[in-house]
Amino acid sequence: MSSVIGRLFGGGQQDNVPPLNPDNAVLSYDDAKSLARHADPSIRRRVAKRDDIPPEILYYLAADSDASVRREIALNASTPRQADLLLAEDSDEDVRLDVARKIGRLLPELGPNQQDRLGDLTLRALDLLSHDTLPRVRQALAEEIKRLPNVPRDVVTNLARDVELMVSAPILEFSPLLSDVDLLEIINSRPVQGALVAISRRQSVGEAVSSAIVGSEDEAAIAALLANPDAQIREETLDILIDRAPEFPSWHEPLVLRPHLSPRAISRISQFVAVSLLHTLQERHQLDPELAKKVADAIQRRLSQEGDEDPEVAQEVRSLAASNMLTDETILSRLGKGERNFIYSSLTLLSGLPYGTVRNVFISKSPKAVVTVCWQAGLSARTATELQLRGANIDPPLVLYAQDGLYYPLTEKEMRWRAELLES
């Protein structure tokens, strides 16, 4: 077809085109043809934007030497599908990006008759773009088609298995074309990190898919699954998660917020979650008198435990310290098990600060105060990061992360000053 168009236009761009205005309300065929060959690319761009230009002229401009002209053709909804197919292989990444977005937006508007007539060209362009070497082109296509029911399944499944999370995540989370069989195959294929989180957030997650996500042992994906009220989780699967939950604080809140928890599940959850979540457990679920008393007792017991230092825990900490075993690794291991009293006692011994001061620092959720206590205790900057995230439950955007993964984020002068304030 390109050779036919070339003969129609009789050669390349012309310098001596009559003075025409490409913004005229109406352009004759010959005027549009002349302007499409104008030497000035800004003139050709203005022609390429118009929606009343004959399709063969738009096709001609799809092969323009100037990428900015081709971008206008890629964006133009009136561009013929043959030109979109040409642009899907364009050497300029922005052109391919624009045509990916446009095709995604045009798909919902195509009726059955149009899909039959134009389907082959559109599907070929879609297939090319779904295999594009540039991730952001594939991402743009994925974002545009993620909710559409009329996209070829092979395009959807190809994007769902993409090695780049920014490409696969929109499809995995939103596409209605992925069946449970598809999702199970993807889960079992060990996809890119974060893919299972996207699956866990789907509007509806079946029991088989939920069980597979739990079996993956992906902490973040399981947290997202628990937080999804529309995820169907078998009772025995939930029991397994409750058994393991003390080691994973990120699961505690979504567990408490799960709808329709059984009395047995509520009773077990109340044994390890923080006091603030125990109050949520009381408020969110309809508790019978016996269960309500169990939760209330758990609150009082937890408050009592957290108020004063536990002598047995303090003795264990001293013994570990005497054996040079009170290390960053030991503290992080106990943090993973949710043993806050052990953390407080360890920091008390290592920093020389009062137990109540250490506990109040963590309750206050002050990033600088937590970092200062960790520095005073001689812990690594990485451990200080973990204690902010999982010990004090500070929101990730507020956390003071270790610089280069190794160094404290505050100056020694500032930490020494803050430590003196805490001691006073």
Secondary structure as a PSIPRED ss2 file (coil, helix, strand):
# PSIPRED VFORMAT (PSIPRED V4.0)

   1 M C   1.000  0.000  0.000
   2 S H   0.000  1.000  0.000
   3 S H   0.000  1.000  0.000
   4 V H   0.000  1.000  0.000
   5 I H   0.000  1.000  0.000
   6 G H   0.000  1.000  0.000
   7 R H   0.000  1.000  0.000
   8 L H   0.000  1.000  0.000
   9 F H   0.000  1.000  0.000
  10 G C   1.000  0.000  0.000
  11 G C   1.000  0.000  0.000
  12 G C   1.000  0.000  0.000
  13 Q C   1.000  0.000  0.000
  14 Q E   0.000  0.000  1.000
  15 D C   1.000  0.000  0.000
  16 N C   1.000  0.000  0.000
  17 V C   1.000  0.000  0.000
  18 P C   1.000  0.000  0.000
  19 P C   1.000  0.000  0.000
  20 L C   1.000  0.000  0.000
  21 N C   1.000  0.000  0.000
  22 P C   1.000  0.000  0.000
  23 D C   1.000  0.000  0.000
  24 N C   1.000  0.000  0.000
  25 A C   1.000  0.000  0.000
  26 V C   1.000  0.000  0.000
  27 L C   1.000  0.000  0.000
  28 S C   1.000  0.000  0.000
  29 Y H   0.000  1.000  0.000
  30 D H   0.000  1.000  0.000
  31 D H   0.000  1.000  0.000
  32 A H   0.000  1.000  0.000
  33 K H   0.000  1.000  0.000
  34 S H   0.000  1.000  0.000
  35 L H   0.000  1.000  0.000
  36 A C   1.000  0.000  0.000
  37 R C   1.000  0.000  0.000
  38 H E   0.000  0.000  1.000
  39 A C   1.000  0.000  0.000
  40 D C   1.000  0.000  0.000
  41 P H   0.000  1.000  0.000
  42 S H   0.000  1.000  0.000
  43 I H   0.000  1.000  0.000
  44 R H   0.000  1.000  0.000
  45 R H   0.000  1.000  0.000
  46 R H   0.000  1.000  0.000
  47 V H   0.000  1.000  0.000
  48 A H   0.000  1.000  0.000
  49 K H   0.000  1.000  0.000
  50 R C   1.000  0.000  0.000
  51 D C   1.000  0.000  0.000
  52 D C   1.000  0.000  0.000
  53 I C   1.000  0.000  0.000
  54 P C   1.000  0.000  0.000
  55 P H   0.000  1.000  0.000
  56 E H   0.000  1.000  0.000
  57 I H   0.000  1.000  0.000
  58 L H   0.000  1.000  0.000
  59 Y H   0.000  1.000  0.000
  60 Y H   0.000  1.000  0.000
  61 L H   0.000  1.000  0.000
  62 A C   1.000  0.000  0.000
  63 A C   1.000  0.000  0.000
  64 D C   1.000  0.000  0.000
  65 S C   1.000  0.000  0.000
  66 D C   1.000  0.000  0.000
  67 A H   0.000  1.000  0.000
  68 S H   0.000  1.000  0.000
  69 V H   0.000  1.000  0.000
  70 R H   0.000  1.000  0.000
  71 R H   0.000  1.000  0.000
  72 E H   0.000  1.000  0.000
  73 I H   0.000  1.000  0.000
  74 A H   0.000  1.000  0.000
  75 L H   0.000  1.000  0.000
  76 N C   1.000  0.000  0.000
  77 A C   1.000  0.000  0.000
  78 S C   1.000  0.000  0.000
  79 T C   1.000  0.000  0.000
  80 P C   1.000  0.000  0.000
  81 R H   0.000  1.000  0.000
  82 Q H   0.000  1.000  0.000
  83 A H   0.000  1.000  0.000
  84 D H   0.000  1.000  0.000
  85 L H   0.000  1.000  0.000
  86 L H   0.000  1.000  0.000
  87 L H   0.000  1.000  0.000
  88 A C   1.000  0.000  0.000
  89 E C   1.000  0.000  0.000
  90 D C   1.000  0.000  0.000
  91 S C   1.000  0.000  0.000
  92 D C   1.000  0.000  0.000
  93 E H   0.000  1.000  0.000
  94 D H   0.000  1.000  0.000
  95 V H   0.000  1.000  0.000
  96 R H   0.000  1.000  0.000
  97 L H   0.000  1.000  0.000
  98 D H   0.000  1.000  0.000
  99 V H   0.000  1.000  0.000
 100 A H   0.000  1.000  0.000
 101 R H   0.000  1.000  0.000
 102 K H   0.000  1.000  0.000
 103 I H   0.000  1.000  0.000
 104 G H   0.000  1.000  0.000
 105 R H   0.000  1.000  0.000
 106 L H   0.000  1.000  0.000
 107 L H   0.000  1.000  0.000
 108 P H   0.000  1.000  0.000
 109 E H   0.000  1.000  0.000
 110 L C   1.000  0.000  0.000
 111 G C   1.000  0.000  0.000
 112 P H   0.000  1.000  0.000
 113 N H   0.000  1.000  0.000
 114 Q H   0.000  1.000  0.000
 115 Q H   0.000  1.000  0.000
 116 D H   0.000  1.000  0.000
 117 R H   0.000  1.000  0.000
 118 L H   0.000  1.000  0.000
 119 G H   0.000  1.000  0.000
 120 D H   0.000  1.000  0.000
 121 L H   0.000  1.000  0.000
 122 T H   0.000  1.000  0.000
 123 L H   0.000  1.000  0.000
 124 R H   0.000  1.000  0.000
 125 A H   0.000  1.000  0.000
 126 L H   0.000  1.000  0.000
 127 D H   0.000  1.000  0.000
 128 L H   0.000  1.000  0.000
 129 L H   0.000  1.000  0.000
 130 S H   0.000  1.000  0.000
 131 H C   1.000  0.000  0.000
 132 D C   1.000  0.000  0.000
 133 T C   1.000  0.000  0.000
 134 L C   1.000  0.000  0.000
 135 P H   0.000  1.000  0.000
 136 R H   0.000  1.000  0.000
 137 V H   0.000  1.000  0.000
 138 R H   0.000  1.000  0.000
 139 Q H   0.000  1.000  0.000
 140 A H   0.000  1.000  0.000
 141 L H   0.000  1.000  0.000
 142 A H   0.000  1.000  0.000
 143 E H   0.000  1.000  0.000
 144 E H   0.000  1.000  0.000
 145 I H   0.000  1.000  0.000
 146 K C   1.000  0.000  0.000
 147 R C   1.000  0.000  0.000
 148 L C   1.000  0.000  0.000
 149 P C   1.000  0.000  0.000
 150 N C   1.000  0.000  0.000
 151 V C   1.000  0.000  0.000
 152 P C   1.000  0.000  0.000
 153 R H   0.000  1.000  0.000
 154 D H   0.000  1.000  0.000
 155 V H   0.000  1.000  0.000
 156 V H   0.000  1.000  0.000
 157 T H   0.000  1.000  0.000
 158 N H   0.000  1.000  0.000
 159 L H   0.000  1.000  0.000
 160 A H   0.000  1.000  0.000
 161 R C   1.000  0.000  0.000
 162 D C   1.000  0.000  0.000
 163 V C   1.000  0.000  0.000
 164 E C   1.000  0.000  0.000
 165 L H   0.000  1.000  0.000
 166 M H   0.000  1.000  0.000
 167 V H   0.000  1.000  0.000
 168 S H   0.000  1.000  0.000
 169 A H   0.000  1.000  0.000
 170 P H   0.000  1.000  0.000
 171 I H   0.000  1.000  0.000
 172 L H   0.000  1.000  0.000
 173 E H   0.000  1.000  0.000
 174 F H   0.000  1.000  0.000
 175 S C   1.000  0.000  0.000
 176 P C   1.000  0.000  0.000
 177 L C   1.000  0.000  0.000
 178 L C   1.000  0.000  0.000
 179 S C   1.000  0.000  0.000
 180 D H   0.000  1.000  0.000
 181 V H   0.000  1.000  0.000
 182 D H   0.000  1.000  0.000
 183 L H   0.000  1.000  0.000
 184 L H   0.000  1.000  0.000
 185 E H   0.000  1.000  0.000
 186 I H   0.000  1.000  0.000
 187 I H   0.000  1.000  0.000
 188 N H   0.000  1.000  0.000
 189 S C   1.000  0.000  0.000
 190 R C   1.000  0.000  0.000
 191 P C   1.000  0.000  0.000
 192 V C   1.000  0.000  0.000
 193 Q C   1.000  0.000  0.000
 194 G C   1.000  0.000  0.000
 195 A H   0.000  1.000  0.000
 196 L H   0.000  1.000  0.000
 197 V H   0.000  1.000  0.000
 198 A H   0.000  1.000  0.000
 199 I H   0.000  1.000  0.000
 200 S H   0.000  1.000  0.000
 201 R C   1.000  0.000  0.000
 202 R C   1.000  0.000  0.000
 203 Q C   1.000  0.000  0.000
 204 S C   1.000  0.000  0.000
 205 V E   0.000  0.000  1.000
 206 G C   1.000  0.000  0.000
 207 E H   0.000  1.000  0.000
 208 A H   0.000  1.000  0.000
 209 V H   0.000  1.000  0.000
 210 S H   0.000  1.000  0.000
 211 S H   0.000  1.000  0.000
 212 A H   0.000  1.000  0.000
 213 I H   0.000  1.000  0.000
 214 V H   0.000  1.000  0.000
 215 G H   0.000  1.000  0.000
 216 S H   0.000  1.000  0.000
 217 E C   1.000  0.000  0.000
 218 D C   1.000  0.000  0.000
 219 E H   0.000  1.000  0.000
 220 A H   0.000  1.000  0.000
 221 A H   0.000  1.000  0.000
 222 I H   0.000  1.000  0.000
 223 A H   0.000  1.000  0.000
 224 A H   0.000  1.000  0.000
 225 L H   0.000  1.000  0.000
 226 L H   0.000  1.000  0.000
 227 A H   0.000  1.000  0.000
 228 N C   1.000  0.000  0.000
 229 P C   1.000  0.000  0.000
 230 D C   1.000  0.000  0.000
 231 A E   0.000  0.000  1.000
 232 Q C   1.000  0.000  0.000
 233 I C   1.000  0.000  0.000
 234 R C   1.000  0.000  0.000
 235 E H   0.000  1.000  0.000
 236 E H   0.000  1.000  0.000
 237 T H   0.000  1.000  0.000
 238 L H   0.000  1.000  0.000
 239 D H   0.000  1.000  0.000
 240 I H   0.000  1.000  0.000
 241 L H   0.000  1.000  0.000
 242 I H   0.000  1.000  0.000
 243 D H   0.000  1.000  0.000
 244 R H   0.000  1.000  0.000
 245 A H   0.000  1.000  0.000
 246 P H   0.000  1.000  0.000
 247 E H   0.000  1.000  0.000
 248 F C   1.000  0.000  0.000
 249 P H   0.000  1.000  0.000
 250 S H   0.000  1.000  0.000
 251 W H   0.000  1.000  0.000
 252 H H   0.000  1.000  0.000
 253 E H   0.000  1.000  0.000
 254 P H   0.000  1.000  0.000
 255 L H   0.000  1.000  0.000
 256 V H   0.000  1.000  0.000
 257 L H   0.000  1.000  0.000
 258 R C   1.000  0.000  0.000
 259 P C   1.000  0.000  0.000
 260 H C   1.000  0.000  0.000
 261 L C   1.000  0.000  0.000
 262 S C   1.000  0.000  0.000
 263 P H   0.000  1.000  0.000
 264 R H   0.000  1.000  0.000
 265 A H   0.000  1.000  0.000
 266 I H   0.000  1.000  0.000
 267 S H   0.000  1.000  0.000
 268 R H   0.000  1.000  0.000
 269 I H   0.000  1.000  0.000
 270 S C   1.000  0.000  0.000
 271 Q C   1.000  0.000  0.000
 272 F C   1.000  0.000  0.000
 273 V C   1.000  0.000  0.000
 274 A C   1.000  0.000  0.000
 275 V H   0.000  1.000  0.000
 276 S H   0.000  1.000  0.000
 277 L H   0.000  1.000  0.000
 278 L H   0.000  1.000  0.000
 279 H H   0.000  1.000  0.000
 280 T H   0.000  1.000  0.000
 281 L H   0.000  1.000  0.000
 282 Q H   0.000  1.000  0.000
 283 E H   0.000  1.000  0.000
 284 R H   0.000  1.000  0.000
 285 H C   1.000  0.000  0.000
 286 Q C   1.000  0.000  0.000
 287 L C   1.000  0.000  0.000
 288 D C   1.000  0.000  0.000
 289 P H   0.000  1.000  0.000
 290 E H   0.000  1.000  0.000
 291 L H   0.000  1.000  0.000
 292 A H   0.000  1.000  0.000
 293 K H   0.000  1.000  0.000
 294 K H   0.000  1.000  0.000
 295 V H   0.000  1.000  0.000
 296 A H   0.000  1.000  0.000
 297 D H   0.000  1.000  0.000
 298 A H   0.000  1.000  0.000
 299 I H   0.000  1.000  0.000
 300 Q H   0.000  1.000  0.000
 301 R H   0.000  1.000  0.000
 302 R H   0.000  1.000  0.000
 303 L H   0.000  1.000  0.000
 304 S H   0.000  1.000  0.000
 305 Q H   0.000  1.000  0.000
 306 E H   0.000  1.000  0.000
 307 G H   0.000  1.000  0.000
 308 D C   1.000  0.000  0.000
 309 E C   1.000  0.000  0.000
 310 D C   1.000  0.000  0.000
 311 P H   0.000  1.000  0.000
 312 E H   0.000  1.000  0.000
 313 V H   0.000  1.000  0.000
 314 A H   0.000  1.000  0.000
 315 Q H   0.000  1.000  0.000
 316 E H   0.000  1.000  0.000
 317 V H   0.000  1.000  0.000
 318 R H   0.000  1.000  0.000
 319 S H   0.000  1.000  0.000
 320 L H   0.000  1.000  0.000
 321 A H   0.000  1.000  0.000
 322 A H   0.000  1.000  0.000
 323 S C   1.000  0.000  0.000
 324 N C   1.000  0.000  0.000
 325 M C   1.000  0.000  0.000
 326 L C   1.000  0.000  0.000
 327 T C   1.000  0.000  0.000
 328 D H   0.000  1.000  0.000
 329 E H   0.000  1.000  0.000
 330 T H   0.000  1.000  0.000
 331 I H   0.000  1.000  0.000
 332 L H   0.000  1.000  0.000
 333 S H   0.000  1.000  0.000
 334 R H   0.000  1.000  0.000
 335 L H   0.000  1.000  0.000
 336 G H   0.000  1.000  0.000
 337 K C   1.000  0.000  0.000
 338 G C   1.000  0.000  0.000
 339 E C   1.000  0.000  0.000
 340 R H   0.000  1.000  0.000
 341 N H   0.000  1.000  0.000
 342 F H   0.000  1.000  0.000
 343 I H   0.000  1.000  0.000
 344 Y H   0.000  1.000  0.000
 345 S H   0.000  1.000  0.000
 346 S H   0.000  1.000  0.000
 347 L H   0.000  1.000  0.000
 348 T H   0.000  1.000  0.000
 349 L H   0.000  1.000  0.000
 350 L H   0.000  1.000  0.000
 351 S H   0.000  1.000  0.000
 352 G C   1.000  0.000  0.000
 353 L C   1.000  0.000  0.000
 354 P C   1.000  0.000  0.000
 355 Y H   0.000  1.000  0.000
 356 G H   0.000  1.000  0.000
 357 T H   0.000  1.000  0.000
 358 V H   0.000  1.000  0.000
 359 R H   0.000  1.000  0.000
 360 N H   0.000  1.000  0.000
 361 V H   0.000  1.000  0.000
 362 F H   0.000  1.000  0.000
 363 I H   0.000  1.000  0.000
 364 S H   0.000  1.000  0.000
 365 K C   1.000  0.000  0.000
 366 S C   1.000  0.000  0.000
 367 P H   0.000  1.000  0.000
 368 K H   0.000  1.000  0.000
 369 A H   0.000  1.000  0.000
 370 V H   0.000  1.000  0.000
 371 V H   0.000  1.000  0.000
 372 T H   0.000  1.000  0.000
 373 V H   0.000  1.000  0.000
 374 C H   0.000  1.000  0.000
 375 W H   0.000  1.000  0.000
 376 Q H   0.000  1.000  0.000
 377 A C   1.000  0.000  0.000
 378 G C   1.000  0.000  0.000
 379 L C   1.000  0.000  0.000
 380 S C   1.000  0.000  0.000
 381 A H   0.000  1.000  0.000
 382 R H   0.000  1.000  0.000
 383 T H   0.000  1.000  0.000
 384 A H   0.000  1.000  0.000
 385 T H   0.000  1.000  0.000
 386 E H   0.000  1.000  0.000
 387 L H   0.000  1.000  0.000
 388 Q H   0.000  1.000  0.000
 389 L H   0.000  1.000  0.000
 390 R H   0.000  1.000  0.000
 391 G H   0.000  1.000  0.000
 392 A C   1.000  0.000  0.000
 393 N C   1.000  0.000  0.000
 394 I C   1.000  0.000  0.000
 395 D C   1.000  0.000  0.000
 396 P H   0.000  1.000  0.000
 397 P H   0.000  1.000  0.000
 398 L H   0.000  1.000  0.000
 399 V C   1.000  0.000  0.000
 400 L C   1.000  0.000  0.000
 401 Y C   1.000  0.000  0.000
 402 A C   1.000  0.000  0.000
 403 Q E   0.000  0.000  1.000
 404 D C   1.000  0.000  0.000
 405 G C   1.000  0.000  0.000
 406 L C   1.000  0.000  0.000
 407 Y E   0.000  0.000  1.000
 408 Y C   1.000  0.000  0.000
 409 P C   1.000  0.000  0.000
 410 L C   1.000  0.000  0.000
 411 T C   1.000  0.000  0.000
 412 E H   0.000  1.000  0.000
 413 K H   0.000  1.000  0.000
 414 E H   0.000  1.000  0.000
 415 M H   0.000  1.000  0.000
 416 R H   0.000  1.000  0.000
 417 W H   0.000  1.000  0.000
 418 R H   0.000  1.000  0.000
 419 A H   0.000  1.000  0.000
 420 E H   0.000  1.000  0.000
 421 L H   0.000  1.000  0.000
 422 L H   0.000  1.000  0.000
 423 E H   0.000  1.000  0.000
 424 S C   1.000  0.000  0.000
